[in-house]
Amino acid sequence: MTLTRELVHDAHIHRLVVSTDATGWNVREEEDATVIRQSHHDDWHRVERAVQLFEHAAMALEEDGWVERRQHP
């Protein structure tokens, strides 16, 4: 399973990627091509917290004109 959320503004991207592996979940936050935060969790509640932090930052970005890029299957 992989969850990706992207916000875009002009040519810039702010992205959150949550993926699973055999030992838990990898959480990676990126700005353009730079990883600004990366962690591994074996507790789902910590993943939820990381997603909440991203959502809080995303709300501020959206107020500044960033829009969500919808992922197509």
Secondary structure, DSSP 8 states (H G I E B T S, - for coil): -EEEEEEEETTEEEEEEEEEETTEEEEEEEETTEEEEEEEESSHHHHHHHHHHHHHHHHHHHHTT-EEE----
